[in-house]
């Protein structure tokens, strides 16, 4: 009863605060509904970015990956901090100067109207097929196990999945469809604070129990028993993320996710000013560094507790019975948290699932309304009519995803499967946008050919050849890097073969004040230092090393920082050609640029 009451209390509190904060908003206007009136402060941006990313598919999926592969999988989390720095300094200033509301709109400004339509279609596919169903499924199995829904209702696990998928879809849809972006962002911030607190309790209490009432003994078990599971660099041949895959795959995928993914970037586009946006983005980067403690460490602890018989994880039949690692995190949470905290954790986790889900729905509504309906079907549509269409398609999307989600089941890690599917489209989109930023004379033809080349190459090499090129086998993460290099090479060749007659000049709309935050560079260097320190600690030089190696750790960090400083200066010189601005007064949302 205490679990249920604490769940209802916190969930209701979030709903009441979100309603109170948005009841005076004009949700019938494009700017008010899709961009929160361009009024989000930095802490709301940071909280919303953090919680949009941290959901059940992250908590359950990444911890399941850690259960299977150890600290090596923290690459997905840690490199996010670096890519958020790229967003803050390279992409966000350009997005805000153009006053855009969607990423395809920026591609239209750079390459032409057809590119906007193509990119919108790709984003819609990605959200409906490669994102929302996974959010629903992961949320359903995690919350279902956490609250033992099958036992309480006396139904099968499959039926429990359906019940939870429908519940999450309906409640998330209410926020996304009827509350607009601001309701989503505010609920994200409140749930984000709660999730940060509750999720950090999980590894702390779990280590206490693993060590038989001694926290330090529990942590020592991680270092002494199977110490290889505490090493993150992927130096072994069978590593889930080899060290070269971190650079050629994970980093590139995260660049797309954090810099060009509509569901993520839309929060930053709603910033009051560029400075406020940069503060929010960099604060979110700091949370991603901290996120390793809640997204990776519990999975490693769960493995040790499972090996010692302290927890029991369900099995699943995939070519023989195997441990269902996707269930390791909810089983751990249920085993270690006290009853009252389980309800609170369930509430914030429910909020996290809703955050990712309703963020995806809101972004899809934005794309369909502004990039498809307003551009192709009815350019003369009023703002009220356009918002209504967005709501209707949001509802239709929810119904479709509810129908798809319960059928997701795989022997692969849920998290890895989602990333693999998304890689078909995310690298091509990122490469086209990157070429548009780097080259002022790259024509639209380069973008179209690049998109087709990138999607076909990755689909064939991964899903047909499975990385087997006859003479050599390629890890799927290295395929991502190969794909980016191939696309950039093809687009560069076309750029020199048929360059634009006149160089592209970015036009500033004055929608948002674009002065940089004065402490942005200092904050970025602190984040880079934290990233290097994290990887050094989780390396053969760090926690699992012999006594006296901390001097090596300090020297490694110092050397890495010096190397990064020179790399930073080199990149700065290459990107020194900042877009020339020709100010144009514009007070309305630039939905039909």
C-alpha positions in Angstrom: 0.0 0.0 0.0 2.9 2.4 0.9 4.4 1.7 -2.6 1.2 2.6 -4.4 0.6 5.7 -2.3 4.1 7.1 -2.8 3.7 6.4 -6.6 0.3 8.1 -6.8 1.5 11.1 -4.7 4.6 12.0 -6.8 2.9 11.3 -10.1 0.0 13.5 -9.1 2.4 16.2 -7.9 4.1 16.4 -11.3 0.8 16.6 -13.1 -0.5 19.4 -10.9 2.7 21.5 -11.2 2.9 21.0 -14.9 -0.8 22.1 -15.3 -0.3 25.1 -13.1 2.8 26.3 -15.0 1.2 25.9 -18.4 -2.4 26.9 -17.8 -1.8 30.5 -19.1 0.1 29.5 -22.2 -1.3 30.1 -25.7 -1.2 26.5 -27.0 -3.1 27.4 -30.2 -0.1 29.2 -31.7 2.8 27.4 -33.4 5.4 29.0 -31.3 3.5 28.4 -28.0 2.7 24.7 -28.8 5.8 23.5 -30.5 8.5 25.7 -29.0 7.1 26.7 -25.6 7.0 30.3 -26.8 10.8 30.3 -27.0 10.9 30.9 -23.2 12.7 27.9 -21.6 15.3 28.8 -19.0 18.6 26.8 -18.9 17.6 24.6 -16.0 14.4 23.4 -17.7 16.4 22.7 -20.9 19.0 20.7 -18.9 16.3 18.8 -17.0 14.3 18.1 -20.2 17.4 17.0 -22.2 18.5 14.7 -19.4 15.1 13.1 -18.9 14.2 12.8 -22.6 17.3 10.7 -22.9 17.2 8.9 -19.6 14.2 6.6 -19.8 13.5 2.9 -19.2 15.2 1.9 -22.5 18.3 3.6 -21.1 18.0 2.5 -17.5 17.0 -1.1 -18.3 18.8 -1.3 -21.6 22.1 0.2 -20.8 22.3 -1.6 -17.4 21.4 -4.8 -19.2 24.3 -4.2 -21.5 26.6 -3.5 -18.4 25.3 -6.8 -16.9 26.4 -8.6 -20.0 29.6 -6.7 -20.9 30.7 -4.6 -17.9 31.8 -1.0 -17.8 32.8 -1.0 -21.5 29.3 0.1 -22.4 29.6 3.4 -20.6 30.9 4.8 -23.9 27.3 5.6 -24.9 26.8 7.7 -21.8 30.2 9.4 -21.4 30.7 10.5 -25.0 27.4 12.2 -24.9 29.0 14.9 -22.8 31.5 15.6 -25.7 28.8 15.7 -28.3 26.7 18.1 -26.3 29.7 20.5 -26.3 29.6 20.3 -30.1 25.9 21.1 -30.0 26.6 24.1 -27.8 29.3 25.7 -29.9 28.8 24.6 -33.5 25.2 23.6 -34.3 23.0 25.5 -31.7 24.3 29.0 -32.7 23.5 28.3 -36.4 20.1 26.8 -35.6 19.1 29.8 -33.4 20.4 32.3 -35.9 18.1 30.8 -38.6 15.1 30.9 -36.1 14.2 27.3 -37.1 11.6 25.1 -35.4 12.8 21.7 -36.9 16.0 20.3 -38.2 14.6 19.6 -41.6 13.8 23.3 -41.8 17.5 24.0 -41.4 18.2 21.6 -44.2 15.7 23.4 -46.4 17.4 26.7 -45.8 20.8 25.1 -46.7 19.8 22.7 -49.5 16.3 23.5 -50.7 12.7 22.6 -50.1 12.8 19.0 -51.3 15.5 18.2 -48.8 13.2 19.3 -46.0 10.5 16.9 -47.1 13.0 14.0 -47.5 14.6 14.7 -44.1 11.2 15.0 -42.4 10.1 11.6 -43.8 13.3 10.0 -42.5 12.8 11.6 -39.0 9.2 10.4 -38.9 10.3 6.9 -39.8 13.0 7.0 -37.1 10.6 8.2 -34.4 7.7 5.7 -35.2 9.8 2.6 -35.9 13.2 3.0 -34.2 12.3 5.0 -31.0 8.8 5.2 -29.6 8.0 1.4 -29.6 11.3 0.7 -27.8 10.5 3.4 -25.2 7.1 1.8 -24.6 8.4 -1.8 -24.5 11.3 -1.0 -22.1 9.0 1.0 -19.9 6.4 -1.8 -19.8 8.8 -4.6 -18.8 10.7 -2.5 -16.3 7.6 -1.0 -14.5 5.7 -4.3 -14.8 8.5 -6.2 -13.0 9.1 -3.4 -10.5 5.5 -3.4 -9.3 5.0 -7.2 -9.9 1.9 -6.4 -12.1 1.6 -10.0 -13.3 1.5 -11.3 -9.7 -0.9 -8.6 -8.5 -3.4 -9.0 -11.4 -2.8 -12.7 -11.9 -1.9 -12.4 -15.6 1.0 -13.5 -17.8 4.1 -11.5 -18.4 2.9 -11.0 -22.0 -0.5 -9.6 -20.8 1.4 -7.4 -18.3 3.4 -5.9 -21.2 0.2 -5.0 -23.0 -1.4 -3.4 -19.9 1.7 -1.3 -19.2 2.2 -0.3 -22.8 -1.4 1.0 -23.0 -1.1 2.8 -19.7 2.2 4.6 -20.6 0.9 5.4 -24.1 -2.4 7.0 -22.9 -0.9 9.0 -20.1 2.1 10.1 -22.1 -0.2 11.1 -24.9 -2.2 13.4 -22.6 1.0 15.4 -21.8 2.3 15.5 -25.4 -0.9 16.1 -27.3 -2.7 18.4 -25.0 0.1 20.1 -23.1 2.5 21.1 -25.8 6.3 21.3 -25.4 6.2 23.4 -22.2 4.2 20.9 -20.3 6.5 18.2 -21.5 9.7 20.2 -20.5 8.4 21.2 -17.0 7.3 17.6 -16.1 10.7 16.4 -17.4 12.5 18.8 -15.1 10.6 17.7 -11.9 10.8 14.0 -12.8 14.5 14.5 -13.7 15.3 15.7 -10.2 13.4 12.8 -8.7 15.0 10.3 -11.0 18.5 11.6 -10.3 17.9 11.2 -6.5 16.2 7.8 -6.7 18.4 6.2 -9.3 21.6 7.1 -7.3 20.2 5.3 -4.3 20.1 2.0 -6.3 23.9 1.5 -6.6 24.5 2.9 -3.1 22.1 0.5 -1.4 23.1 -2.4 -3.7 26.8 -2.1 -2.9 25.8 -2.0 0.8 23.9 -5.3 0.4 26.6 -6.8 -1.8 29.2 -6.1 0.9 27.0 -7.7 3.6 26.3 -4.4 5.3 29.7 -2.8 4.4 29.6 -0.3 1.5 33.4 -0.3 1.0 33.5 -4.1 1.0 30.8 -4.2 -1.7 32.8 -1.8 -3.8 36.0 -3.9 -3.2 34.2 -6.9 -4.6 33.7 -5.1 -7.9 37.4 -4.5 -8.1 38.8 -7.8 -6.9 36.2 -10.3 -8.4 36.1 -10.1 -12.2 38.0 -6.8 -12.3 37.9 -6.8 -16.1 34.2 -5.8 -15.8 35.3 -2.5 -14.4 37.4 -1.6 -17.4 35.8 0.7 -20.0 38.4 1.0 -22.9 37.4 -2.2 -24.8 41.0 -3.4 -25.3 40.0 -7.1 -25.7 39.0 -8.7 -29.0 35.5 -9.7 -27.7 34.7 -6.2 -26.2 31.1 -5.1 -26.8 32.5 -1.7 -27.8 36.1 -2.0 -28.9 38.3 1.1 -28.4 38.3 1.9 -32.1 34.5 1.4 -32.2 34.2 4.1 -29.6 35.8 6.6 -31.9 34.4 5.4 -35.3 30.9 4.5 -34.1 29.7 5.6 -30.7 31.0 9.1 -30.9 29.4 9.5 -34.4 26.1 8.1 -33.4 26.0 10.4 -30.4 26.8 13.4 -32.6 23.6 12.7 -34.5 21.6 12.0 -31.4 22.5 15.1 -29.5 23.1 17.6 -32.4 20.5 16.7 -35.0 17.8 14.5 -33.5 14.6 16.5 -33.5 13.3 15.0 -30.2 16.4 16.2 -28.4 17.3 19.5 -30.2 13.8 20.8 -29.9 14.4 21.6 -26.3 17.4 23.8 -27.1 15.6 25.5 -29.9 13.0 26.7 -27.4 15.7 28.5 -25.3 15.2 32.2 -24.4 18.7 33.1 -25.7 21.8 31.3 -27.1 23.5 31.9 -23.8 20.6 30.2 -21.9 20.6 27.4 -24.4 24.3 26.8 -24.0 24.0 26.8 -20.2 21.3 24.2 -20.4 23.1 22.0 -22.9 26.4 22.0 -21.0 24.5 21.4 -17.7 22.9 18.3 -19.4 26.4 17.2 -20.4 27.5 17.3 -16.7 24.5 15.1 -15.9 25.6 12.6 -18.6 29.0 12.2 -16.9 27.2 11.6 -13.6 24.8 9.3 -15.4 27.4 6.5 -15.5 26.8 5.8 -11.8 23.1 5.1 -12.4 23.2 3.7 -16.0 26.2 1.4 -15.9 27.3 0.6 -12.3 24.0 -1.0 -11.3 24.3 -3.5 -14.1 27.7 -4.6 -13.0 26.5 -4.9 -9.4 23.5 -7.0 -10.5 25.9 -9.4 -12.3 27.9 -9.9 -9.1 24.7 -10.4 -7.0 23.4 -12.8 -9.6 26.6 -14.8 -9.5 26.4 -15.0 -5.7 22.7 -16.1 -5.8 21.6 -12.9 -4.1 19.0 -12.1 -6.9 17.1 -14.3 -9.3 16.7 -13.1 -12.9 14.1 -14.7 -15.2 15.3 -16.8 -18.2 14.1 -16.6 -21.8 14.3 -19.1 -24.5 16.4 -18.1 -27.5 18.1 -21.1 -29.0 18.2 -22.5 -25.5 17.5 -20.9 -22.1 19.5 -17.8 -21.4 19.5 -15.1 -18.7 17.1 -12.3 -19.7 19.6 -9.5 -19.0 16.9 -6.9 -19.9 15.2 -7.8 -16.6 18.4 -7.4 -14.5 17.8 -3.8 -13.6 14.2 -3.9 -12.5 15.0 -7.1 -10.5 17.9 -5.3 -8.8 15.7 -2.3 -8.0 13.0 -4.4 -6.5 15.5 -6.4 -4.5 17.4 -3.6 -2.9 15.1 -0.6 -2.4 12.8 -0.3 0.6 9.1 -0.4 0.0 8.4 3.3 0.3 11.3 4.2 -2.0 10.2 1.6 -4.5 7.0 3.6 -5.0 8.9 6.9 -5.4 11.3 5.3 -7.8 8.5 3.8 -9.8 6.9 7.2 -10.0 10.0 9.0 -11.3 10.8 6.1 -13.7 7.2 6.3 -14.9 7.8 10.0 -15.5 11.1 9.2 -17.3 9.3 6.8 -19.6 6.6 9.4 -20.2 9.3 12.0 -20.9 10.9 10.0 -23.7 7.6 8.9 -25.1 5.8 12.3 -25.1 9.0 14.0 -26.3 9.0 11.7 -29.4 5.3 12.3 -29.9 5.6 16.1 -29.6 8.5 16.1 -32.0 6.7 14.0 -34.5 3.7 16.3 -34.3 6.0 19.2 -35.0 7.5 17.5 -38.1 4.2 16.5 -39.5 2.5 19.9 -38.9 5.3 22.2 -40.0 7.3 20.2 -42.5 4.6 18.1 -44.1 1.1 19.6 -43.7 2.1 23.3 -43.7 4.6 22.8 -46.5 3.1 20.3 -48.9 -0.6 19.9 -48.2 -2.0 23.3 -47.1 0.5 26.2 -47.0 -2.4 28.6 -46.2 -3.4 26.7 -43.1 -3.9 28.9 -40.0 -1.9 28.3 -36.8 -4.9 26.9 -35.0 -5.5 24.4 -37.8 -1.9 23.4 -38.0 -1.7 22.7 -34.3 -4.9 20.7 -34.5 -3.4 18.5 -37.3 -0.3 18.0 -35.1 -2.5 16.8 -32.2 -4.5 14.4 -34.5 -1.3 12.8 -35.9 0.1 12.6 -32.4 -2.9 10.5 -31.3 -2.6 8.3 -34.4 1.1 7.8 -33.7 0.4 6.7 -30.1 -2.1 4.1 -31.3 0.4 2.7 -33.9 3.2 2.5 -31.4 1.0 0.8 -28.7 0.2 -1.8 -31.4 3.9 -2.4 -32.2 5.7 -2.3 -28.8 4.5 -5.6 -27.2 6.0 -7.5 -30.1 9.6 -6.4 -29.5 11.7 -9.2 -28.2 15.2 -10.2 -29.1 18.2 -12.1 -28.0 20.3 -9.1 -28.6 20.5 -6.3 -26.0 17.5 -4.1 -26.3 19.7 -1.0 -26.2 22.1 -2.3 -28.9 19.2 -3.3 -31.2 17.6 0.2 -31.0 21.0 1.8 -31.8 21.6 -0.5 -34.7 18.2 0.2 -36.3 18.6 3.9 -35.9 22.1 3.8 -37.4 20.5 3.2 -40.8 19.3 6.8 -40.9 21.1 8.8 -38.2 24.6 8.9 -39.7 23.4 9.8 -43.2 21.3 12.7 -41.8 24.2 13.9 -39.6 26.7 13.7 -42.5 24.4 15.8 -44.8 24.0 18.5 -42.1 27.7 18.4 -41.3 28.6 18.9 -45.0 26.1 21.8 -45.1 27.9 23.5 -42.2 31.5 22.8 -43.4 31.0 23.7 -47.1 29.4 26.8 -48.4 29.3 25.5 -52.0 28.0 22.0 -51.5 24.9 21.7 -53.7 21.6 19.9 -52.9 22.7 17.1 -55.2 25.5 16.2 -52.8 23.0 15.9 -50.0 20.6 13.6 -51.9 23.3 11.3 -53.3 25.0 11.3 -49.8 21.7 10.2 -48.1 21.0 7.4 -50.5 24.7 6.2 -50.4 24.8 6.2 -46.6 21.5 4.4 -46.0 22.1 1.8 -48.7 25.7 1.1 -47.6 24.8 0.6 -43.9 21.7 -1.5 -44.5 23.6 -3.8 -46.9 26.8 -4.1 -44.9 25.1 -4.6 -41.5 21.8 -6.4 -42.2 22.7 -8.4 -45.3 26.4 -9.0 -45.1 26.5 -8.7 -41.2 29.9 -6.9 -41.5 31.4 -9.8 -43.5 33.3 -8.4 -46.5 34.9 -11.7 -47.4 38.5 -10.9 -46.7 37.8 -9.2 -43.4 35.0 -8.9 -40.8 34.0 -5.4 -39.6 32.4 -4.6 -36.2 29.0 -2.8 -36.7 30.4 0.3 -35.0 33.3 0.5 -37.4 30.7 0.3 -40.2 29.3 3.5 -38.8 32.6 5.2 -39.2 33.2 3.8 -42.7 29.8 5.0 -43.7 30.5 8.6 -42.5 33.8 8.7 -44.4 32.2 7.3 -47.5 29.4 9.8 -47.4 31.7 12.8 -46.9 34.0 11.6 -49.7 31.0 11.2 -52.1 29.5 14.6 -51.1 32.9 16.3 -51.4 33.5 14.9 -54.9 30.1 16.3 -56.0 30.8 19.6 -54.3 33.9 20.0 -56.5 32.2 18.5 -59.6 29.1 20.7 -59.4 29.5 23.4 -56.8 26.9 26.0 -56.1 27.1 29.1 -58.3 27.1 31.4 -55.2 28.3 30.4 -51.7 25.6 29.8 -49.1 25.3 32.7 -46.7 23.3 32.2 -43.5 20.5 34.8 -42.9 19.9 35.8 -39.3 16.2 36.2 -38.4 16.6 37.8 -35.0 14.2 35.4 -33.5 16.6 34.8 -30.6 19.5 36.7 -29.1 22.6 34.9 -30.1 25.3 36.1 -27.8 27.4 33.3 -26.3 27.4 32.4 -22.6 30.6 34.0 -21.2 31.6 30.9 -19.2 30.8 28.4 -21.9 34.4 27.6 -22.8 35.5 27.1 -19.2 32.5 24.8 -18.6 33.4 22.8 -21.7 37.0 22.3 -20.6 35.8 21.1 -17.2 33.6 18.6 -18.9 36.4 17.4 -21.1 38.6 17.0 -18.0 35.9 15.0 -16.3 35.5 12.7 -19.3 39.2 12.0 -19.5 39.3 11.4 -15.7 36.4 9.0 -15.9 38.0 6.9 -18.6 41.3 6.9 -16.9 39.8 5.7 -13.6 37.9 2.9 -15.5 41.1 1.7 -17.2 44.0 -0.6 -16.4 45.7 2.5 -14.9 42.7 3.2 -12.6 40.6 1.4 -10.1 41.8 -2.1 -10.9 45.5 -1.3 -11.1 48.2 -2.1 -8.7 49.3 0.2 -5.9 51.3 3.3 -7.0 49.7 3.6 -10.5 47.9 6.8 -9.6 50.9 8.8 -10.7 50.4 7.2 -14.1 46.7 8.2 -14.0 47.7 11.9 -13.3 50.2 11.9 -16.1 47.8 10.3 -18.5 45.1 12.9 -17.8 47.6 15.7 -18.1 48.9 14.4 -21.4 45.4 13.9 -22.7 44.4 17.4 -21.8 47.4 18.8 -23.6 46.7 16.7 -26.7 43.0 17.8 -26.7 44.1 21.5 -26.4 46.0 21.2 -29.7 43.2 19.3 -31.3 40.7 22.0 -30.2 42.8 24.8 -31.6 43.1 22.9 -34.9 39.4 22.3 -35.2 38.8 26.0 -34.2 40.9 27.1 -37.1 39.1 24.8 -39.6 35.6 26.1 -38.4 36.7 29.7 -38.1 34.6 30.6 -41.2 31.5 31.5 -39.1 28.4 32.1 -41.1 27.9 35.7 -42.3 24.7 37.2 -41.0 22.4 39.5 -42.9 19.8 40.6 -40.3 16.2 40.3 -41.3 13.4 41.3 -38.8 11.0 38.4 -38.2 8.8 38.1 -35.2 6.8 35.0 -36.3 7.9 31.4 -36.2 9.8 30.6 -39.4 7.7 27.6 -40.3 7.5 28.2 -44.1 11.0 29.4 -44.8 
